[in-house]
Amino acid sequence: MTAHGAGKDVSRNDDWNREALAAANVGLWVIEIDRNSGHVRMIANPVTLRLLGASEDITPEDCFNLWVDRIDARSRQHLWAIHDEFIADTAMHEVRYLYNHPSWGLVPVRCGGRRISGDEDTLVRIVGYHQDMTELHEAHQSLREGLVRLSLACRLGWLGVFEIAQLESGELDLTGNDVFYEQFGINASASMAERLERMGSRTVAEDKAKWRKLCSPDLWPTGGQEHLELRVAHPRKGLRWYALAYEVVSGPGVLRITGYASDVTEARQHERILREAKESAEAANAAKSIFLANMSHEIRTPMNGIIGLTHLALQSNPSDDQKNYLQKIRSSATNLLAIINDILDLSKIEANKMVLENTNYPLEDVLEFVHTSLRFPLEQKGLEYV
């Protein structure tokens, strides 16, 4: 027996069919209505009896009454309207309603069937199915809640979601969520052509090439994500920066890109402010360095003159006291010149050109200079240098 032939035999097996219907929570029933007496009964298979909450030994008459009694009051009017359609013709009809199961509580149900008896037959026979939709209903509810949460997240994060699809006609259709339309100042009710035209016209001239690439399916990359930034002249908010990320999604006969847009205007403005502040600080630092260099040069010139004249005075045979004073004047002037050179070293440090020197110095001369420099202010305060 071939595999195909074995498949046919399995699909015709009654046990296999029963297990498949039970797994899908689908039960089968036949409703018979006597036109003369108005007597109604429901013949149900075991799956239907379980879904109705009926015992297996229930009579067809009681089964119908149980079903009718447990239909939720909110669904009865609609259900009986469909019931009349079942009797009126032999077309397939379907209805959804709520059923009060004796053990499970309120259950969403999908019910469908058609009349198989003739128009003039005294006994009307309708065959159909009864399906428990709880799992599907819960899945739909979970999906709806997920979409609500996603919409809220997009709103709170101001994240626009968009899609550009190439239709079979070759035209492009731009769609997005409410945030995306608000980001770019587009009316959600605008036509397909108007949405594309407004996006293109509001993109600044420097970024129009990026927008044209986005609207060229031949240039859409396959695989991976693409990122770009667009500057847009919003009709109410002025110039805005948007960061777009997207990837190509191919489907049966349709090529599209799907992505998101985030408003990065504040981030770009902060970057500009920081860049301007950095440039201003660098300019101020450069001006300070120039000032220090000029000031040091202007002070060094007279200090060299003082040192030179002191040197000449020391060569003119001064008295011992005059010689001591002249030496201290020369020492003070030399130290002041060293301080001026230190100021210049600050500019060297900022330019990463500082060089440390390793030199000897006479400690006794330093202490003597400190004593001489501090003696006069200490004497004025009645203090003594020890």
C-alpha positions in Angstrom: 0.0 0.0 0.0 1.4 3.4 -0.9 1.8 6.2 1.6 -0.9 8.2 -0.2 -3.3 5.2 -0.1 -2.6 4.7 3.6 -3.4 8.4 4.2 -6.8 7.9 2.4 -7.6 4.9 4.6 -6.7 6.7 7.8 -8.9 9.8 6.9 -11.8 7.5 6.2 -11.5 5.7 9.6 -14.3 6.7 11.9 -12.1 6.5 15.0 -9.6 8.9 13.4 -12.4 11.4 12.5 -13.8 11.2 16.1 -10.5 11.9 17.7 -9.8 14.8 15.3 -13.1 16.4 16.1 -12.7 15.8 19.8 -9.2 17.3 19.8 -10.6 20.4 18.0 -13.5 20.7 20.5 -15.9 20.3 17.6 -19.1 18.3 18.1 -21.7 17.3 15.5 -25.5 17.5 15.9 -28.8 17.0 14.0 -31.9 19.0 14.8 -35.2 17.6 13.7 -38.3 19.8 13.6 -41.8 18.3 12.9 -43.7 21.0 11.0 -47.1 19.5 12.0 -46.6 19.0 15.7 -43.8 21.5 16.4 -41.9 18.8 18.1 -38.1 19.4 18.2 -35.3 17.2 19.2 -31.4 17.3 19.0 -29.4 14.2 18.2 -25.8 14.9 19.3 -22.6 12.9 19.2 -20.5 12.4 22.4 -18.3 15.5 21.8 -21.4 17.7 21.5 -22.9 16.3 24.7 -19.6 17.0 26.5 -19.6 20.6 25.2 -23.2 21.1 26.2 -22.6 19.6 29.6 -25.2 16.9 29.0 -25.1 13.2 30.1 -24.7 10.5 27.5 -28.1 9.0 28.3 -30.1 12.2 27.8 -33.0 12.0 25.3 -32.9 14.0 22.1 -35.8 16.1 23.3 -34.2 16.9 26.6 -30.9 17.6 24.8 -32.6 20.3 22.7 -34.3 21.8 25.7 -31.0 21.9 27.7 -29.2 23.6 24.8 -32.0 26.3 24.5 -32.2 26.9 28.2 -28.4 27.5 28.6 -28.0 29.9 25.7 -27.0 33.2 27.3 -29.8 35.8 27.3 -27.7 38.3 25.4 -27.3 35.9 22.5 -30.8 34.5 22.2 -32.4 37.1 19.9 -29.6 36.9 17.4 -29.5 33.1 17.5 -33.2 32.7 16.8 -32.9 35.1 13.9 -30.3 32.8 12.4 -32.4 29.8 13.3 -35.1 31.1 11.0 -32.5 31.4 8.2 -31.5 27.8 8.7 -35.1 26.7 8.1 -35.7 29.1 5.2 -33.0 27.7 2.8 -30.4 25.1 2.4 -27.4 27.4 2.5 -24.6 27.1 5.1 -25.1 29.5 8.0 -22.9 30.2 11.0 -23.4 32.0 14.3 -21.4 32.8 17.4 -23.0 33.0 20.8 -22.4 32.6 24.5 -23.4 29.3 26.2 -23.7 28.8 30.0 -22.0 25.4 30.5 -23.1 23.8 33.8 -19.5 23.1 34.8 -17.3 25.5 32.9 -19.4 28.6 33.1 -19.8 31.1 30.2 -18.3 29.6 27.0 -18.0 31.3 23.6 -19.3 29.0 20.9 -19.3 28.9 17.1 -22.1 27.0 15.6 -22.8 26.3 11.9 -24.9 24.1 9.7 -27.5 23.8 6.9 -30.9 22.3 6.2 -30.6 18.9 4.3 -34.4 18.2 4.1 -36.5 19.2 1.2 -38.6 22.4 1.2 -41.9 20.4 1.3 -40.8 17.8 3.8 -42.8 17.6 6.9 -39.7 16.7 9.0 -37.1 19.5 8.8 -33.6 18.1 9.4 -30.6 20.5 10.0 -27.1 19.1 10.4 -24.3 21.2 11.9 -21.4 21.5 14.3 -20.8 23.0 17.8 -17.3 24.3 18.5 -15.9 25.5 21.8 -14.1 28.8 21.0 -12.6 29.4 24.5 -9.0 28.8 23.5 -9.3 30.9 20.3 -11.2 33.6 22.2 -8.5 33.7 24.9 -5.9 33.9 22.1 -7.7 36.8 20.5 -8.1 38.5 23.8 -4.4 38.1 24.5 -3.6 39.4 21.0 -5.8 42.4 21.6 -4.2 43.1 24.9 -0.8 42.8 23.4 -1.7 45.3 20.7 -3.0 47.7 23.2 0.2 47.4 25.3 2.3 47.9 22.1 0.3 50.9 21.1 0.7 52.4 24.6 4.5 51.7 24.5 4.8 53.4 21.1 2.8 56.3 22.5 4.8 56.7 25.7 8.1 56.2 23.8 6.9 58.4 20.9 7.9 55.6 18.5 6.4 55.7 15.1 6.0 52.4 13.2 5.7 52.4 9.4 5.6 50.2 6.4 6.2 50.9 2.7 4.9 48.2 0.4 5.2 47.9 -3.3 1.9 46.9 -4.7 1.3 44.7 -7.7 0.6 47.8 -9.7 4.1 49.1 -8.9 2.8 51.9 -6.7 4.1 52.4 -3.2 1.8 52.5 -0.2 3.0 54.2 3.0 1.2 53.3 6.2 2.0 53.8 9.9 0.6 54.0 13.3 -0.9 57.2 14.8 2.5 58.3 16.3 4.2 58.0 12.9 1.5 60.2 11.3 1.9 62.8 14.1 5.7 62.7 13.9 5.6 63.8 10.2 2.4 65.9 10.3 0.5 63.5 8.0 -3.3 63.2 8.0 -4.1 59.5 8.6 -7.1 59.8 6.2 -4.9 61.2 3.3 -4.7 59.1 0.2 -1.8 56.8 -0.6 -0.3 59.3 -3.1 -0.8 62.3 -0.7 1.1 60.5 2.2 4.1 59.9 0.0 4.0 63.4 -1.5 3.9 65.1 1.9 6.7 63.0 3.3 8.9 63.9 0.3 8.0 67.6 0.3 8.7 68.0 4.0 12.1 66.3 3.9 14.8 69.0 3.8 16.8 69.3 0.6 20.0 67.8 2.0 18.2 64.6 3.0 15.9 64.1 -0.1 18.4 61.6 -1.6 17.9 59.4 1.5 14.1 59.7 1.1 14.3 58.8 -2.6 16.4 55.7 -1.8 13.8 54.7 0.8 11.1 54.9 -1.9 13.1 52.9 -4.5 12.4 49.1 -4.1 15.3 48.3 -6.4 17.7 49.8 -3.8 16.2 48.1 -0.8 18.9 45.9 0.8 18.1 42.3 1.6 19.0 41.0 5.0 19.9 43.0 8.0 18.7 46.4 9.2 19.3 49.8 7.7 19.6 53.0 9.7 19.3 56.6 8.5 18.4 60.1 9.7 15.9 62.4 8.1 15.4 66.1 8.9 11.8 67.1 8.3 10.1 70.5 8.3 7.1 69.8 10.4 4.1 72.1 9.7 3.7 73.0 13.4 6.9 72.0 15.2 9.4 73.3 12.8 12.7 71.4 12.0 12.8 67.9 13.5 15.4 65.1 13.3 14.1 61.5 13.0 16.2 58.3 13.2 14.7 55.5 11.1 15.6 51.8 11.3 14.0 49.3 8.8 14.5 46.0 7.1 13.0 44.4 4.0 10.2 41.9 4.5 9.2 39.8 1.5 5.9 38.1 1.2 3.9 36.3 -1.5 3.8 38.8 -4.4 4.5 41.8 -2.1 7.8 43.5 -1.3 7.8 45.8 1.7 10.0 47.5 4.3 8.9 47.7 7.9 10.6 49.9 10.5 10.3 52.5 13.1 11.0 56.2 13.5 12.1 57.9 16.7 12.4 61.7 17.3 16.0 62.5 18.1 15.6 66.3 17.8 16.4 67.0 21.5 19.5 64.8 21.3 20.8 66.6 18.2 20.1 70.0 19.8 22.0 68.9 23.0 24.9 67.7 20.8 25.0 71.1 19.0 24.9 73.0 22.4 27.8 70.8 23.7 29.7 71.3 20.5 29.3 75.1 20.7 30.3 75.1 24.4 33.4 73.0 23.6 34.4 75.4 20.8 33.8 78.4 23.0 35.9 76.9 25.8 38.7 76.1 23.4 38.6 79.6 22.1 38.7 81.1 25.6 41.6 78.8 26.5 43.5 79.9 23.4 42.9 83.5 24.2 44.2 82.9 27.8 47.3 81.3 26.5 48.0 84.2 24.2 47.4 86.7 27.0 49.8 84.8 29.4 52.5 84.7 26.7 52.1 88.4 25.9 52.0 89.4 29.6 55.1 87.2 30.4 57.0 88.8 27.6 56.1 92.3 28.6 57.1 91.7 32.3 60.3 89.9 31.4 61.7 92.8 29.5 61.9 95.3 32.5 62.9 92.5 34.8 65.9 91.7 32.6 66.7 95.4 32.9 66.6 95.4 36.7 68.9 92.3 36.8 71.3 93.9 34.4 71.5 97.2 36.3 71.9 95.4 39.6 74.8 93.5 38.1 76.5 96.8 37.0 75.9 98.3 40.4 77.7 95.3 42.0 80.7 96.0 39.9 81.0 99.6 41.0 82.7 98.8 44.4 79.6 99.3 46.7 79.9 99.2 50.4 79.2 95.9 52.2 75.6 96.9 53.1 75.0 98.2 49.6 76.4 95.0 48.1 74.1 92.9 50.4 71.1 94.9 49.3 72.0 94.7 45.6 72.5 91.0 45.8 69.1 90.5 47.4 67.5 92.8 44.7 69.1 90.6 42.0 68.0 87.4 43.8 64.4 88.7 44.1 64.3 89.8 40.4 65.7 86.4 39.4 63.0 84.6 41.4 60.3 86.8 39.9 61.7 86.0 36.5 61.4 82.3 37.3 57.8 82.8 38.3 57.1 84.4 35.0 58.7 81.4 33.3 56.5 79.1 35.3 53.5 81.0 33.9 54.8 80.2 30.5 55.2 76.6 31.5 51.4 76.5 32.1 50.9 77.1 28.4 53.4 74.3 27.7 51.5 71.9 29.9 48.2 72.6 28.0 50.1 72.0 24.7 51.6 68.8 26.1 55.1 70.2 25.8 56.1 70.4 29.4 59.7 69.2 30.2 60.9 68.6 33.8 64.4 69.7 34.7 66.7 68.1 37.2 69.0 70.8 38.7 71.0 71.4 41.9 70.2 74.4 44.0 72.0 75.9 47.1 69.7 75.4 50.1 71.5 78.0 52.2 71.0 80.6 49.6 67.3 79.8 49.5 66.9 80.0 53.3 68.8 83.3 53.3 66.5 84.7 50.6 63.5 83.7 52.6 64.9 85.3 55.8 65.6 88.5 53.9 62.3 88.6 52.2 60.3 88.1 55.4 62.4 90.2 57.9 60.8 93.5 57.1 57.1 92.4 57.3 57.9 90.5 60.5 59.5 93.5 62.1 56.5 95.6 61.3 54.3 93.1 63.2 56.7 92.8 66.2 57.7 89.3 65.3 61.1 87.7 65.1 62.3 85.2 62.4 64.2 82.3 64.0 
